[in-house]
Amino acid sequence: MVEEEGIRVVRCGGSELNFRRAVFSADSKYIFCVSGDFIKVYSTATEECVHILQGHRNLVTGIQLNPSNHLQLYSCSVDGTIKLWDYIDGILIKTFRVGCELHALFTLSCAEDSVFVMINKGKPDVFQLASVKLPKSSSQEIEAKELSFVLDYVNQSPKCIAFGNEGEYVAAVRDFYLSVYFFKKKTTTRFTLSSSRNKKHARNNFTCVACHPKEDCIATGHKDGKIRLWRNFDDEKKYTYTCLHWHHDLVMDLAFSVTGSSLLSGGRESVLVEWREAAEKNKEFLPRLGATIEHISVSPAGDLFCTSHSDNKITIIHRNLEASAVIQGLVKDRSIFTGLMIDPRTKALVLNGKPGHLQFYSLQSDKQLYNLDIIQQEYINDSGLIQIELTKAAFGCYGNWLATVEQRQEKETELELQMKIWMYNKKTQGFVLNTKVNMPHEDHITALCFCNAEKSESSTLVTASKDGHFKVWILTDDSDIYKKAVGWTCDFVGSYHKYQATNCCFSEDGSLLAVSFEEIVTIWDSETWELKCTFCQRAGKIRHLCFGRLTCSKYLLGVTENGILCCWNLLSCALEWSTKLNVRVMEPDPNSENIAAITQSSARTNLCHEPRPLYIQKNICREEVLWGVFVPRDVPESFTSEAHQWLNRSQFYFLTKSQSLLTFSTQSPEEKLTPTSKQLLAEESLPTTPFYFLLGKHRQQQQNDKLNEALENELVQLPLTENIPAISELLHTPAHVLPSASFLCSMFVNSLLLSTETKSAEENPDDVDMEEEKESDDSDEENNFTEKIQDTNNTDLEEDIIHQLSKSEEKELKKFRKVDYSWIAAL
């Protein structure tokens, strides 16, 4: 029985991992990244999320290691607080209330009792860099109101501020200006580049800044792709700068190595450039990183770099410029045309990913599983180029088939349309293209769905289009003399008074097909494709359409553009009920009779179920909800409350306009972490691979079983190591006179395997008699064993090494000679 807890909306994924620079731990074992209201802690070796630090009430805008304790982490947020964390245990240590919105965070080793933050001066685009003194107190929440301003009118991006030469100065860039503030002198120098009025210098804008850790050198990135290295900037007249130029577009970020011997830069080329000794000729490249580099970070130990990319990805890179790990979040596409789907095989969330791809995203681990290239063309990053868009996708037949639709329209009369049907290949564990149909319709495809009825004899796919037709595609035999194959072909074309077909869906048993033609809903027999009945309410075009399930399979629900939710009874062919409800998303639960409807009114979102709602949750999020989907649970819950029973068999996920993924749950994100992830922190020194976890768990189970069995039989008394002759002789004999290891190995291993000691001969005379009887059967082995001892006795090491064994000890050794040690090979 599950304890009844309050159901809350939880952000379960989709937050930007690339919002701010990632931060490494001091030993480079962990990497921290901002993710919405949380801070996520990942292992650099296994890419597993080991902790989710939650406590901020708004967007986290900065993270930094505590300079005085590298096992602690500072974070700041728009909620006006600075929090100190113990990231090993995932514990919040202190909260400092500053009282104003914080947009960035910086720390210095020379300023242990204060941190630097970026605050808003009151105007939308005016920010200041200020120092906040953190008072020392034993209480967990402390007021930190003592602020001292350092620089005014700075850029909001943390990439435009950098501290250099061990904290002697701070540099800030904005537009065409570079400002340098010296802490000891308390003076500021400013430098200006030519403005955009001059065509020759039209793209001189500063984009980022980095400072040398040991010297007085500032590196600035610019919109024209140039990197400028500034020196002698303590004098506004004697300053100099040199230019490095490789990037063809703006420089997104810069970072010096720990020693300052090299400079790293990245941009839209998806190439990490290392400028060694800041020289034009000495540069190395790490190309094909997949997406625009937005941030670059360097570990305190200097052995790892990392790049944050525009596709919500973090790449961990070794010092020799070799990528070692990739942490991939939910890819943020320009728009989600396909909606949210669930792969029946992997239970992964499927939606638009990077251009031309479908991404398969694990909801349990909050990371991407893999990408499926649908368009199979090289993507050209050009803002003026009209790209091929992946607009529709649907799974069918328990994940065996996948249908996709892609289109490109440069002019109103030039529509390029293509439908592809993919078959799942068990050998390759992936989808393989089976059928490709060029121009399946004469106009845009508005919907497609498979018939997923359990008793369906043949596979069926239906597409609806603005050309006024819906088409039925069936799987047929496409074998020839060379090979056996199957393919898809059009079996039926339907229409209704030349209206545009907008939606389509099958009933649960697959016997009926519902197709909406603008304001009219038509019901078709799936065996004969005969029109059975029509429903018309004249309440606007049908936006969503779905059948009821299980005991509610006789109902059909539809949502119109005018905000009317209608329910029709298929048995009486009449309207059962209707209500005024501006439904944006409507999704049926495949495992129950429930249907989730998300409404939009006054910029708030509500959730309800069925005509008389089973559950209503108001104000579930602040922004518009675009898509939703039910995900079947592997293990059903057992909520007893009527209002919570809709969560027993499935969990409802929904995607907002900013592409944040949320769900209804009674667990926090930290509680949802797998035990495997938490084990990483407990066993830092061990190689934490998935194979290790599997083998370690198996070994632990074996050890527990053996221990339980031994305890049930009898209490075992382990022998003391000082009473074992082999160990005693091995430890007390000088190393330079010991015989070869091969000779000592057998005796040493036998002595270690004395896990259970039989009773002595004096206590068990019957057992001794039985052993003496068995000695005669093994006389040959005994003679061989005696000969070996005699040969050894002839050596010069006899008195130092060989211990005269008693009769009971010889019996013990003979017993262990017969023990099977083949299990050692399996370790």
PyMOL commands that set and color helices and strands:
alter all, ss='L'
color gray80, all
select helices_A, chain A and resi 158-160+199-201+550-552+645-647+675-682+690-713+721-723+725-732+735-737+741-752+765-777+779-793+798-801+807-817+822-826
alter helices_A, ss='H'
color red, helices_A
select strands_A, chain A and resi 8-13+23-24+30-35+38-43+49-54+60-66+69-77+81-86+91-97+102-106+114-120+127-133+141-143+147-154+161-164+169-174+177-182+187-192+206-211+218-222+226-231+240-245+251-256+262-267+272-276+283-286+293-298+304-309+313-318+323-328+341-342+349-352+357-362+367-373+389-396+401-411+414-425+430-438+445-450+460-465+469-477+486-495+501-506+512-517+520-525+531-536+542-547+555-560+564-569+574-580+583-588+595-601+604-609+625-632+650-656+661-665
alter strands_A, ss='S'
color yellow, strands_A
deselect
rebuild
show_as cartoon
